[in-house]
């Protein structure tokens, strides 16, 4: 069987599905229209299918003609609260957008299900397709694991793989992965500074929380740069800051939220203590109250070395040596696929999807309102998903 040729023949179908999904971006764990589109795309295939109880997931199982182990393939489905500014003719119309490429992941995984279903008679074992909502901060993978996705075939998978498109960094069609840490752990720092409101013309008669909150933002950056080893990297980015209603009113409160990325348990523990201490110290110096809460989200995404090497070999053999790029360093993005490969040996593989005419070093990044992805990679991704399953099941 030539899965790449078969996937290329499905290119138009994959593009249509991707654009359908792109036009109905949904957030979090409740993705009814996305789920409906996935179920329609899988309709008629020889799959055992089920949907989630507390979330809009789809679990599909392809049972080969001969017995064997199970391989899991995962695609995430949720969008982001970003207003699209790509100017594409099929751009999302509202304040939500598939700015991270999950619409491509879903279309590629559905394509792989179609490819493998056509060759069911040559499969020894089971392929478990995990269509997951809630990756963007909602722990959708953890929720699906709690609902039993890893036992959907009656036995745990021997391997798990996920693809993630990148709108920058790599040329379109280039795959990359690495053994060991591939993506960072993510945590969230929520801070509310409490003061006493008043008139903007008389700050001495109020307790202004805004300057203190601003000082916390800059102090956290300085503290990190002077406190952590650059070879065990940490990134803290404040993505949300809210205070006040009018220029001449000092508000009672100011609040901000930061994402915090790290690669070791020791560093994460120090971040938990230190970020809170910085905020509490600055608040005390200003005579203000503060609530600072550090919440761990996803662990480090750690690829199994053997499975990452297996995936790299598959890329080279199917797509050619020039289509594979090694990764010297992990990415500071985070992924709840980490939950899956904590329980099952597996690998996250990245796929460059830089738009034609753009340079990977300067193209808009994932999560940008300008992020766009080259649809030409859809057959390549679908074919690799399918190849990984076939080849891994052949190993046993």
TORVO-853360 format. One line per 2 residues: number of its first residue (from 1); their letters; for each residue z, y, x of N, C-alpha, C, O. Coordinates in steps of 0.1 Angstrom, whole numbers. Atoms other than C-alpha are relative to their C-alpha. Layout:
NUM) a) Z,Y,X,Z,Y,X,Z,Y,X,Z,Y,X | ... .
END
This chain:
1) xx) 0,-12,8,0,0,0,0,12,9,7,13,19 | 0,-13,-7,-8,35,12,6,11,-9,0,17,-17 .
3) xx) -8,-9,9,19,57,-4,-4,14,2,-4,22,-8 | 5,-14,-2,6,89,12,-12,3,-8,-14,13,-14 .
5) xx) 12,-2,8,-28,85,-3,3,0,-15,-3,8,-22 | -4,0,14,-13,76,-36,7,13,-4,4,19,-15 .
7) xx) -6,-13,3,9,107,-35,-9,12,0,-8,21,-8 | 10,-10,0,-20,129,-26,-8,0,-13,-11,11,-18 .
9) xx) 7,1,13,-37,117,-57,8,6,-11,2,10,-22 | -9,-6,10,-7,129,-77,3,15,2,11,20,-6 .
11) xx) -4,-14,-3,-7,164,-62,0,9,-12,9,17,-14 | 1,-9,11,-19,182,-93,12,-2,-10,17,7,-16 .
13) xx) -11,3,9,7,164,-114,13,5,5,22,10,-2 | -13,-5,-6,35,172,-90,1,15,-1,12,21,-3 .
15) xx) 0,-15,2,25,209,-90,3,4,-14,11,13,-16 | -3,-4,14,25,210,-128,15,-2,-3,21,7,-9 .
17) xx) -14,2,3,60,195,-129,8,10,7,18,15,1 | -8,-10,-8,73,218,-102,0,13,-7,10,20,-9 .
19) xx) 1,-14,7,60,249,-121,7,0,-13,12,10,-17 | -7,1,13,74,236,-154,15,2,3,22,10,-4 .
21) xx) -14,-1,-4,108,233,-137,3,14,5,14,20,2 | -2,-14,-6,104,267,-119,1,10,-12,8,20,-10 .
23) xx) 0,-10,11,99,284,-153,12,-1,-9,14,7,-17 | -12,1,8,131,271,-168,13,-2,9,20,-12,7 .
25) xx) -12,2,-9,158,276,-141,13,0,-8,15,9,-16 | -13,2,7,192,265,-152,11,-1,11,9,-6,22 .
27) xx) -11,-1,-10,226,269,-135,10,-11,-3,13,-15,-14 | -12,8,1,255,246,-128,-3,-14,-4,-13,-21,0 .
29) xx) 0,15,3,261,212,-144,-8,-2,-13,-11,-14,-16 | 7,1,13,244,219,-178,-14,5,1,-17,17,0 .
31) xx) 15,-3,-2,206,217,-174,-8,-7,-10,-16,-16,-7 | 6,8,10,193,205,-207,-15,0,0,-22,-10,-2 .
33) xx) 15,0,0,157,217,-204,-5,-7,13,-16,-13,13 | 4,7,-12,155,205,-168,1,-15,-2,-8,-23,2 .
35) xx) -2,14,2,169,171,-178,-11,-5,-9,-17,-16,-7 | 11,4,10,143,169,-207,-13,-1,8,-20,-11,6 .
37) xx) 12,1,-8,115,176,-182,0,-12,9,-11,-18,11 | -1,12,-9,127,149,-158,-2,-13,-8,-10,-21,-4 .
39) xx) 1,12,8,130,123,-186,-14,-1,-5,-19,-13,-5 | 14,1,4,95,132,-198,-9,-5,12,-18,-12,10 .
41) xx) 8,4,-12,81,128,-162,2,-15,3,-7,-21,8 | -3,14,-3,97,94,-160,-3,-10,-11,-3,-22,-10 .
43) xx) 3,8,12,87,82,-194,-11,-10,2,-21,-6,8 | 10,11,-2,68,49,-194,1,-8,12,-6,-18,14 .
45) xx) -2,8,-12,79,38,-160,10,-11,-2,19,-10,-10 | -9,11,2,97,5,-156,14,2,6,18,-4,16 .
47) xx) -13,-5,-6,131,22,-149,11,-3,-10,9,-1,-22 | -12,0,9,166,16,-163,6,14,2,10,18,13 .
49) xx) -5,-14,-1,177,51,-171,12,3,-8,15,-3,-19 | -12,-5,7,209,68,-181,2,14,4,-3,19,14 .
51) xx) -3,-14,-2,222,103,-184,15,2,1,22,-6,-3 | -14,-2,-2,255,118,-175,8,3,-12,2,7,-22 .
53) xx) -8,-3,11,284,122,-198,5,15,0,5,21,-10 | -5,-14,-1,298,155,-185,-9,10,7,-5,21,10 .
55) xx) 10,-9,-7,267,169,-168,-14,-6,-3,-15,-17,-7 | 14,3,3,229,169,-172,-6,-8,11,-17,-4,15 .
57) xx) 6,8,-11,223,142,-146,-10,-10,-6,-9,-14,-18 | 9,11,3,196,115,-147,1,-10,11,-1,-7,22 .
59) xx) 0,12,-10,201,81,-130,-10,-10,-5,-10,-14,-16 | 11,9,4,171,59,-129,0,-11,11,1,-9,23 .
61) xx) 0,11,-9,169,24,-113,-13,-8,-2,-17,-12,-13 | 11,8,-1,138,6,-103,4,-13,7,8,-14,18 .
63) xx) -4,13,-5,144,-31,-99,-13,-7,5,-22,-10,-3 | 12,6,-5,119,-48,-76,-1,-14,-5,8,-20,-12 .
65) xx) 3,13,5,103,-81,-84,8,-11,7,11,-22,1 | -8,9,-8,124,-98,-57,14,5,2,15,18,3 .
67) xx) -14,-5,-3,162,-96,-51,1,7,14,-7,3,23 | -2,-7,-12,175,-74,-24,10,11,-2,16,12,-12 .
69) xx) -10,-10,1,198,-45,-16,-5,13,-8,-16,12,-14 | 3,-13,7,198,-9,-31,-1,11,10,7,12,19 .
71) xx) 2,-13,-8,185,23,-15,1,11,-10,-6,11,-21 | -2,-11,9,195,56,-31,-9,12,5,-9,15,17 .
73) xx) 8,-13,-3,171,87,-32,5,11,-9,6,9,-21 | -6,-11,8,186,120,-43,-9,12,0,-14,16,10 .
75) xx) 7,-13,1,170,152,-56,9,9,-9,14,4,-20 | -9,-9,8,191,182,-69,-9,9,-8,-21,11,-5 .
77) xx) 8,-5,10,179,201,-99,4,15,-4,-4,21,-11 | -5,-13,5,199,234,-104,-6,12,8,-10,10,19 .
79) xx) 6,-13,-5,188,270,-98,12,9,4,23,5,5 | -10,-9,-4,206,301,-87,0,13,-8,-11,16,-14 .
81) xx) 0,-12,8,217,334,-104,-7,11,8,0,21,12 | 8,-10,-8,189,354,-85,-12,4,-9,-18,-5,-14 .
83) xx) 12,-5,8,163,376,-102,-12,-1,10,-12,6,20 | 12,3,-9,129,364,-87,-8,13,2,-11,20,-8 .
85) xx) 9,-11,-4,107,390,-69,-11,-5,9,-16,3,17 | 11,6,-8,81,367,-54,-14,6,-5,-23,6,3 .
87) xx) 13,-4,6,53,381,-77,-10,-12,-3,-21,-9,-6 | 8,12,3,40,345,-82,-4,0,-15,4,5,-23 .
89) xx) 4,0,14,21,340,-115,9,-8,-9,9,-7,-21 | -9,9,7,46,313,-125,15,4,3,23,-5,1 .
91) xx) -14,-4,-4,77,333,-114,9,-1,-12,5,1,-24 | -10,1,11,109,328,-135,1,14,-6,2,24,1 .
93) xx) 1,-13,7,111,355,-161,14,8,-1,14,20,-4 | -13,-7,2,149,363,-161,7,1,13,2,3,23 .
95) xx) -8,-2,-11,178,366,-138,5,-13,7,15,-13,13 | -2,13,-7,177,330,-126,-12,-4,7,-23,-1,3 .
97) xx) 12,3,-8,155,315,-100,3,-13,8,14,-16,12 | -1,11,-9,148,283,-81,-2,5,14,-13,2,21 .
99) xx) 2,-7,-13,154,302,-49,4,-9,12,2,-5,23 | -3,9,-11,165,271,-29,-9,-12,0,-7,-21,8 .
101) xx) 10,11,0,136,248,-38,4,-13,-7,-3,-23,-5 | -4,13,7,154,223,-60,-10,-4,-10,-11,-16,-13 .
103) xx) 11,4,8,124,224,-83,-10,-9,7,-15,-18,1 | 8,9,-8,104,209,-55,6,-13,2,0,-24,2 .
105) xx) -7,13,-3,130,183,-47,-1,-9,-13,-4,-21,-11 | 1,8,13,130,172,-84,-14,-6,-2,-15,-17,-6 .
107) xx) 14,5,2,92,170,-86,-3,-11,10,-10,-21,7 | 3,11,-10,90,150,-53,7,-13,-4,1,-23,-2 .
109) xx) -7,12,4,117,126,-65,-7,-7,-12,-8,-20,-12 | 7,6,11,99,120,-98,-13,-6,5,-17,-16,0 .
111) xx) 12,6,-6,67,115,-78,3,-13,7,-5,-22,5 | -3,12,-7,84,89,-57,3,-11,-10,-1,-23,-7 .
113) xx) -3,10,10,96,71,-88,-13,-6,-6,-15,-18,-8 | 13,4,5,60,70,-100,-7,-9,10,-13,-19,7 .
115) xx) 6,7,-11,47,58,-66,6,-14,1,-2,-24,2 | -6,13,-2,72,30,-63,-1,-9,-12,-2,-21,-11 .
117) xx) 2,8,12,69,19,-99,-13,-7,0,-15,-18,-5 | 14,6,-1,32,12,-92,0,-12,9,-10,-20,9 .
119) xx) 0,11,-10,42,-12,-64,13,-8,-2,18,-14,8 | -12,7,3,72,-28,-81,-1,-14,5,9,-20,9 .
121) xx) 2,14,-3,58,-62,-74,2,-3,15,3,-14,19 | -1,1,-15,61,-56,-36,13,4,5,15,5,17 .
123) xx) -13,-5,-4,97,-44,-36,10,-11,-2,11,-18,-12 | -11,9,0,126,-66,-27,13,8,0,18,12,11 .
125) xx) -13,-8,1,157,-49,-40,-2,11,-11,-11,10,-19 | -1,-10,10,165,-18,-60,-1,14,6,3,16,17 .
127) xx) 0,-14,-4,157,19,-57,7,8,-11,4,7,-23 | -9,-8,8,183,42,-72,-4,15,1,-2,21,12 .
129) xx) 5,-14,0,169,77,-82,11,8,-6,15,6,-17 | -11,-9,4,197,103,-84,-5,14,-2,-6,22,8 .
131) xx) 4,-13,3,186,134,-102,13,8,-3,19,6,-14 | -13,-6,0,216,157,-97,0,15,-4,-7,23,3 .
133) xx) -3,-14,3,227,190,-113,11,5,9,18,-3,16 | -12,-5,-6,253,213,-99,2,-1,15,14,-2,19 .
135) xx) -2,0,-15,246,213,-62,6,14,5,13,14,15 | -3,-14,-4,251,251,-59,14,4,-3,16,13,-11 .
137) xx) -14,-3,2,289,251,-58,7,-6,-11,18,-3,-14 | -6,6,12,296,229,-88,4,-15,3,8,-22,-6 .
139) xx) -3,13,-4,301,196,-69,-6,-11,-9,0,-21,-13 | 7,9,9,275,178,-90,-1,-14,6,0,-24,-2 .
141) xx) 0,14,-6,273,149,-65,13,-7,-2,13,-19,-5 | -13,6,2,310,144,-67,2,-5,-14,8,-15,-17 .
143) xx) -1,3,14,308,144,-105,-8,-13,-3,-3,-21,-10 | 8,12,3,280,118,-105,6,-12,7,6,-23,1 .
145) xx) -7,12,-6,299,96,-81,12,-4,-8,14,-16,-10 | -11,4,9,329,98,-104,-4,-7,-12,3,-16,-18 .
147) xx) 5,7,11,307,87,-132,-7,-13,3,-12,-20,-6 | 5,13,-4,295,57,-112,-14,-1,5,-19,-12,5 .
149) xx) 14,1,-4,261,66,-98,-1,-10,12,-12,-17,12 | 2,9,-12,268,46,-66,1,-15,-4,-3,-24,4 .
151) xx) -1,14,5,274,14,-87,-10,-2,-11,-9,-12,-18 | 10,1,11,244,19,-110,-8,-13,0,-12,-17,-11 .
153) xx) 8,12,0,226,-12,-98,9,-13,1,5,-24,1 | -10,11,-1,258,-33,-96,5,-2,14,14,-10,16 .
155) xx) -5,1,-14,262,-29,-59,-2,14,7,-12,21,3 | 2,-13,-7,266,1,-35,-13,-1,8,-17,-11,13 .
157) xx) 12,-1,-8,235,13,-18,3,-3,15,14,0,20 | -2,2,-14,230,2,18,-4,13,8,-1,14,20 .
159) xx) 4,-12,-7,214,36,26,-3,11,-11,-6,7,-23 | 3,-12,10,209,71,9,-7,10,8,-4,13,20 .
161) xx) 8,-11,-7,184,98,17,-3,11,-10,-4,9,-22 | 3,-12,8,178,133,5,-10,9,8,-9,9,20 .
163) xx) 9,-10,-6,150,159,12,5,13,-4,9,16,-15 | -3,-14,3,156,196,14,-11,9,6,-13,9,18 .
165) xx) 11,-9,-5,127,221,16,7,13,5,17,17,1 | -5,-12,-6,132,252,37,-12,10,0,-23,7,4 .
167) xx) 10,-10,1,112,284,31,-3,7,13,-11,17,13 | 1,-7,-13,114,294,68,3,-10,11,4,-22,8 .
169) xx) -4,9,-11,123,280,102,-10,-9,5,-13,-9,17 | 11,10,-4,96,253,102,-13,3,-7,-13,7,-18 .
171) xx) 13,-1,6,59,254,96,-1,-9,-12,7,-19,-13 | 2,8,11,48,240,63,-4,-15,4,-13,-16,11 .
173) xx) 3,14,-3,48,202,64,7,-7,11,5,-19,14 | -8,6,-12,71,197,94,13,-5,-5,21,2,-12 .
175) xx) -12,6,3,100,174,89,10,1,11,6,1,23 | -10,0,-11,133,176,108,13,-6,-5,16,-5,-17 .
177) xx) -13,6,3,166,158,109,7,-2,14,1,0,24 | -8,3,-12,193,148,134,12,-9,-4,16,-9,-15 .
179) xx) -12,8,2,221,123,137,12,8,2,12,18,9 | -13,-7,-1,257,135,133,0,12,-10,-8,12,-20 .
181) xx) 0,-12,9,265,169,117,-14,6,-2,-20,10,8 | 13,-7,4,234,183,99,2,13,-7,-6,22,-6 .
183) xx) -3,-12,8,250,209,77,15,2,0,23,-7,3 | -14,-4,-1,283,228,76,9,-4,-12,3,-7,-23 .
185) xx) -9,0,11,314,224,55,0,14,-6,-1,24,1 | -1,-13,7,317,252,29,14,1,-7,19,-8,-12 .
187) xx) -12,-4,7,348,269,16,-2,14,-6,-11,21,-3 | 1,-13,7,354,300,-6,13,7,2,24,1,0 .
189) xx) -12,-8,0,378,328,0,-1,10,-11,-10,19,-11 | 0,-10,12,387,348,-32,12,9,3,23,4,5 .
191) xx) -10,-10,-3,407,380,-26,0,10,-11,-10,16,-15 | -2,-11,10,421,404,-52,11,9,6,23,5,8 .
193) xx) -10,-9,-5,439,435,-39,5,9,-12,-3,14,-19 | -6,-7,11,463,452,-63,7,12,4,16,12,13 .
195) xx) -6,-13,-3,472,488,-62,4,7,-13,9,1,-22 | -3,-8,12,478,516,-87,-10,11,-2,-13,19,7 .
197) xx) 11,-9,2,450,536,-102,4,14,-2,16,17,-4 | -2,-14,1,447,573,-104,-12,8,1,-23,3,0 .
199) xx) 11,-9,-1,425,604,-101,-5,0,14,2,0,24 | 6,0,-14,400,604,-72,3,12,8,2,12,20 .
201) xx) -4,-12,-8,411,639,-63,14,0,6,17,9,14 | -14,0,-4,447,629,-57,3,-15,5,12,-21,-1 .
203) xx) -3,13,-5,447,596,-37,14,-2,4,19,-14,4 | -14,2,-4,482,603,-25,9,-3,-11,21,-7,-9 .
205) xx) -8,3,12,495,599,-60,-4,-14,-6,1,-18,-17 | 4,14,4,478,564,-64,2,-9,12,6,-5,23 .
207) xx) 0,10,-10,476,533,-44,-14,-7,0,-17,-16,-8 | 14,4,0,439,528,-36,-3,-13,6,0,-15,18 .
209) xx) 2,13,-6,429,492,-32,-13,-1,7,-15,-11,15 | 14,1,-6,393,499,-21,0,1,15,-6,-8,22 .
211) xx) 0,0,-15,399,510,15,6,-12,6,2,-17,17 | -7,12,-6,423,481,21,-10,-12,-1,-10,-20,8 .
213) xx) 9,12,1,397,456,7,-11,1,10,-15,-9,16 | 11,-2,-10,370,471,29,5,-3,14,-2,-9,22 .
215) xx) -6,3,-13,393,469,59,1,-15,2,-1,-20,13 | -1,15,-1,399,432,51,-14,-6,3,-14,-15,11 .
217) xx) 14,6,-3,361,425,51,-3,1,14,-8,-8,20 | 4,-2,-14,356,440,85,10,-7,9,6,-13,20 .
219) xx) -10,7,-8,389,426,99,-2,-15,1,0,-21,11 | 2,14,0,380,391,89,-12,-4,10,-11,-14,17 .
221) xx) 11,3,-9,347,393,108,5,1,15,2,-7,23 | -5,-1,-14,365,406,139,9,-11,4,8,-16,15 .
223) xx) -10,11,-3,393,380,137,-8,-13,3,-4,-19,13 | 8,12,-2,367,352,135,-7,1,14,-7,-9,21 .
225) xx) 7,-1,-13,347,365,165,9,-1,12,4,-4,23 | -9,0,-12,378,368,187,9,-12,0,17,-14,9 .
227) xx) -10,11,2,396,336,175,-6,-14,1,2,-23,3 | 6,14,1,371,307,174,-10,-2,11,-17,7,15 .
229) xx) 9,4,-11,351,289,201,-14,1,-6,-17,-5,-17 | 14,-2,4,314,298,198,-7,-14,-1,-17,-15,-8 .
231) xx) 6,13,1,306,261,203,6,-9,-11,1,-20,-13 | -4,6,12,325,252,172,-1,11,-11,9,17,-15 .
233) xx) 3,-12,7,309,278,150,6,2,-13,9,-8,-21 | -5,-4,13,323,297,120,-8,11,-5,-12,20,3 .
235) xx) 6,-12,6,305,320,96,7,3,-13,10,-5,-21 | -6,-5,13,321,341,69,-8,12,-5,-11,21,2 .
237) xx) 9,-10,6,299,361,46,6,4,-14,8,-4,-22 | -5,-5,13,312,383,17,-13,2,-8,-21,11,-5 .
239) xx) 11,-1,8,287,378,-10,2,8,-14,-7,10,-21 | -3,-7,13,305,396,-39,12,9,3,22,5,9 .
241) xx) -11,-10,-1,326,428,-40,-1,8,-12,-11,14,-15 | 0,-8,12,337,445,-71,13,9,-1,24,4,3 .
243) xx) -12,-10,1,359,476,-76,-5,12,-8,-16,17,-6 | 3,-13,6,360,506,-99,-10,0,-11,-18,-9,-13 .
245) xx) 9,-2,11,341,520,-128,-7,14,1,-17,16,-5 | 6,-14,0,334,557,-119,4,6,13,15,3,19 .
247) xx) -2,-6,-13,333,579,-88,13,7,1,19,7,12 | -13,-8,-1,364,599,-96,12,-7,-5,22,-1,-8 .
249) xx) -11,9,5,386,570,-107,4,-10,11,-4,-18,15 | -5,10,-9,408,551,-83,4,-12,-9,12,-11,-18 .
251) xx) -3,11,9,410,516,-98,13,-7,4,19,-5,15 | -12,8,-3,440,493,-100,-3,-11,10,6,-15,18 .
253) xx) 3,12,-9,422,464,-82,-13,1,7,-22,9,2 | 13,2,-7,394,456,-58,0,-15,3,10,-21,7 .
255) xx) 0,15,-2,382,420,-54,-13,-3,8,-24,3,6 | 12,5,-7,358,402,-31,1,-15,2,11,-21,2 .
257) xx) 1,15,-2,346,366,-25,-9,-2,12,-20,4,13 | 8,4,-12,333,351,7,-2,-15,1,6,-23,-4 .
259) xx) 2,14,-4,317,319,17,4,-2,15,1,7,23 | -4,3,-13,331,303,48,-5,-13,5,-4,-23,-2 .
261) xx) 7,13,-5,312,277,69,6,-4,13,10,4,22 | -6,5,-12,326,255,96,-4,-15,2,-10,-21,-6 .
263) xx) 5,14,-4,321,221,114,11,-9,4,8,-21,7 | -10,9,-4,355,207,122,12,1,-9,15,12,-15 .
265) xx) -12,0,8,387,198,103,10,10,6,17,17,-2 | -9,-9,-6,408,217,128,-3,14,-3,5,22,-6 .
267) xx) 4,-13,3,388,248,124,2,4,-14,6,15,-17 | -1,-3,14,388,246,87,15,3,-4,18,12,-12 .
269) xx) -14,-2,2,426,243,87,5,14,5,13,21,-1 | -3,-13,-5,429,274,109,-6,11,-8,1,22,-10 .
271) xx) 6,-10,9,406,293,86,8,2,-13,10,13,-17 | -8,-1,12,427,284,56,12,9,3,16,18,-6 .
273) xx) -12,-8,-3,458,299,73,-3,14,4,3,23,-1 | 3,-13,-6,442,327,91,-6,10,-9,-2,22,-9 .
275) xx) 6,-10,9,420,343,65,10,6,-10,10,18,-13 | -10,-5,9,449,345,41,10,9,7,14,20,1 .
277) xx) -9,-8,-8,472,359,68,-6,14,3,2,24,2 | 7,-13,-3,447,387,77,1,9,-13,4,20,-12 .
279) xx) 0,-8,12,444,398,41,15,4,-4,17,15,-9 | -14,-4,3,482,397,35,5,10,9,13,19,5 .
281) xx) -5,-10,-9,489,416,66,-6,14,-2,2,24,-2 | 6,-13,3,465,444,58,5,6,-13,8,18,-14 .
283) xx) -5,-5,13,477,446,22,14,6,2,18,16,-3 | -14,-4,-3,513,449,35,0,14,7,8,22,4 .
285) xx) 1,-13,-8,503,477,59,-3,12,-9,1,23,-7 | 4,-11,10,489,497,29,10,1,-11,8,9,-20 .
287) xx) -9,-1,12,518,490,6,-6,-6,-13,-2,-1,-23 | 7,6,11,496,469,-17,3,-14,-2,8,-21,7 .
289) xx) -1,15,2,497,435,-33,-13,-6,2,-23,0,2 | 13,8,-2,471,408,-26,2,-14,-4,13,-20,-2 .
291) xx) 1,14,3,462,374,-39,-12,-5,8,-24,-1,5 | 11,6,-8,441,355,-13,1,-15,-2,11,-21,1 .
293) xx) 1,14,3,430,320,-22,-12,-6,8,-23,-2,6 | 10,7,-8,411,297,2,-2,-14,-6,7,-22,-7 .
295) xx) 3,12,7,393,268,-16,-10,-8,8,-21,-2,10 | 10,9,-7,375,239,2,-9,-5,-11,-6,-10,-21 .
297) xx) 11,5,9,342,230,-14,-5,-13,5,0,-24,2 | 6,12,-4,320,206,4,3,-3,15,5,6,23 .
299) xx) -3,3,-14,327,187,37,-13,1,8,-24,4,3 | 12,0,-9,304,186,67,-10,-11,-4,-5,-22,-7 .
301) xx) 10,10,2,271,168,60,-3,-7,13,-9,-2,22 | 1,8,-12,272,141,86,-10,-11,-2,-7,-21,-9 .
303) xx) 10,11,1,240,120,90,4,-12,8,9,-10,20 | -2,13,-7,244,84,100,-11,0,11,-23,2,8 .
305) xx) 10,-1,-11,227,83,135,-11,-10,-2,-23,-6,1 | 11,10,1,208,51,128,-9,3,-12,-21,2,-11 .
307) xx) 8,-4,11,196,63,94,-9,12,3,-20,13,-2 | 8,-11,-4,185,96,108,-12,-4,9,-23,1,8 .
309) xx) 10,4,-9,166,79,135,-11,-8,-7,-23,-7,-5 | 9,8,9,151,55,109,-10,10,-7,-22,7,-8 .
311) xx) 8,-10,7,139,85,89,-10,7,9,-22,9,5 | 9,-6,-10,124,102,120,-11,-9,3,-23,-4,4 .
313) xx) 10,9,-3,105,71,128,-10,-1,-11,-22,-2,-9 | 9,1,11,91,69,93,-9,12,-1,-21,11,-4 .
315) xx) 8,-12,0,79,105,95,-11,-1,10,-23,2,7 | 10,1,-11,62,99,128,-11,-10,-4,-23,-7,-1 .
317) xx) 9,10,3,45,68,116,-9,3,-12,-21,0,-12 | 7,-3,12,34,81,82,-8,13,1,-20,14,-3 .
319) xx) 6,-14,-1,26,118,90,-5,4,13,-13,13,15 | 4,-3,-13,21,118,127,11,7,8,20,14,3 .
321) xx) -11,-5,-9,42,128,157,1,15,-1,12,20,0 | 0,-15,0,32,165,154,7,5,-13,10,17,-13 .
323) xx) -6,-4,13,48,166,119,16,-2,1,22,0,-9 | -14,2,-1,83,158,132,6,10,11,1,11,22 .
325) xx) -7,-9,-10,107,183,149,15,-4,0,21,-5,-10 | -15,3,-2,141,173,163,8,13,-3,3,24,-2 .
327) xx) -9,-11,2,171,195,156,11,0,10,18,-10,11 | -10,0,-10,192,205,185,14,4,-6,24,-1,-1 .
329) xx) -12,-4,6,218,221,162,0,-2,-15,-11,-1,-21 | -1,1,15,230,217,126,-3,13,-6,-2,24,1 .
331) xx) 1,-13,8,223,243,99,14,3,-6,22,-5,-8 | -13,-5,6,252,264,86,0,1,-15,9,5,-21 .
333) xx) 0,2,15,241,258,50,9,-12,-2,13,-19,7 | -8,11,4,262,233,31,-6,-7,-12,-15,-2,-19 .
335) xx) 6,9,9,254,204,8,10,-9,-6,18,-15,1 | -9,10,6,272,182,-17,-6,-14,1,1,-23,-3 .
337) xx) 4,14,-4,250,153,-6,9,-5,10,9,-18,13 | -10,4,-9,277,152,20,10,-10,-7,15,-20,-1 .
339) xx) -9,9,7,298,134,-7,-6,-14,-1,1,-24,1 | 6,12,1,272,107,-10,0,-8,13,4,-19,14 .
341) xx) 1,7,-13,268,100,27,14,-1,7,15,-5,19 | -13,4,-4,306,100,31,3,-15,-4,10,-22,3 .
343) xx) -3,13,6,305,68,10,-11,-10,4,-8,-22,4 | 11,9,-2,271,54,20,-7,5,13,-9,17,14 .
345) xx) 8,-5,-12,252,56,54,-13,6,-5,-20,0,-13 | 12,-6,5,224,80,50,-4,12,8,2,15,19 .
347) xx) 4,-11,-7,206,111,61,-7,11,-9,-13,7,-19 | 7,-11,6,195,145,49,-12,4,10,-10,6,22 .
349) xx) 12,-4,-7,159,154,60,-5,13,-5,-6,15,-17 | 6,-13,4,145,189,60,-15,0,1,-21,-7,9 .
351) xx) 15,-1,1,109,198,51,-4,14,0,-1,21,-9 | 5,-13,0,94,230,62,-10,3,-11,-19,-5,-13 .
353) xx) 9,-4,11,76,248,33,-3,15,1,-4,21,-10 | 4,-14,-2,68,282,48,-13,3,-7,-23,-5,-5 .
355) xx) 12,-3,7,42,299,27,-11,3,10,-9,9,20 | 11,-3,-9,7,302,42,-1,16,2,2,24,-7 .
357) xx) 1,-14,-4,2,335,60,13,6,5,14,18,9 | -13,-5,-5,40,339,68,4,-8,12,0,-19,15 .
359) xx) -5,7,-12,57,331,101,14,-6,-3,22,1,-10 | -13,6,3,87,307,99,12,9,5,22,8,-1 .
361) xx) -11,-8,-5,108,332,119,3,12,-8,14,17,-7 | -2,-13,8,103,361,95,-2,-2,-15,0,7,-23 .
363) xx) 2,3,15,96,344,61,14,2,-7,24,-1,-1 | -12,-1,7,122,351,34,7,-13,-1,1,-24,-2 .
365) xx) -8,12,-1,150,326,35,3,-6,-14,2,1,-24 | -6,5,12,163,302,9,11,9,-6,19,14,2 .
367) xx) -10,-8,7,184,320,-17,-4,15,-1,2,23,-8 | 5,-13,2,164,352,-13,-8,1,-13,-14,-8,-17 .
369) xx) 9,-2,12,147,367,-44,-14,0,3,-23,-1,-6 | 14,1,-5,116,366,-23,-4,-14,5,-15,-16,9 .
371) xx) 3,13,-6,119,330,-13,-11,-7,-8,-11,-8,-20 | 11,7,6,87,311,-20,-3,-13,9,0,-12,21 .
373) xx) 2,13,-7,77,275,-10,-14,-5,-2,-20,-4,-13 | 13,5,0,44,260,-2,-1,-13,-7,5,-23,-3 .
375) xx) 1,12,8,35,235,-29,-8,-11,6,-8,-22,2 | 8,10,-7,12,217,-5,9,-12,6,4,-22,9 .
377) xx) -9,10,-5,43,198,7,4,-10,-10,11,-20,-7 | -5,9,10,49,181,-26,-4,-14,2,4,-23,1 .
379) xx) 4,14,-3,28,150,-19,7,-6,12,11,-18,12 | -7,5,-13,43,147,16,14,-4,-3,19,-15,2 .
381) xx) -14,3,3,78,148,3,2,-12,-9,10,-21,-7 | 0,12,9,71,123,-25,-3,-13,8,4,-23,6 .
383) xx) 3,12,-8,55,99,-1,11,-4,10,14,-16,11 | -11,4,-9,84,101,24,11,-6,-7,17,-16,-3 .
385) xx) -10,7,8,109,94,-3,-3,-14,-2,5,-23,0 | 4,14,3,90,63,-13,-1,-8,13,4,-20,12 .
387) xx) 1,8,-12,83,52,23,14,-4,5,16,-15,9 | -13,3,-5,120,55,32,6,-12,-8,13,-21,-2 .
389) xx) -5,11,9,129,32,2,-6,-13,4,1,-23,6 | 7,13,-2,102,6,9,4,-5,14,7,-17,15 .
391) xx) -3,5,-14,109,5,47,14,-5,1,17,-15,8 | -14,4,-1,147,4,43,3,-13,-7,11,-21,-2 .
393) xx) -2,13,7,145,-24,17,-6,-12,8,0,-23,7 | 7,11,-8,122,-44,40,10,-4,12,10,-15,16 .
395) xx) -9,3,-10,149,-42,67,12,-8,-6,17,-17,1 | -10,8,7,175,-55,42,14,7,2,24,2,-3 .
END
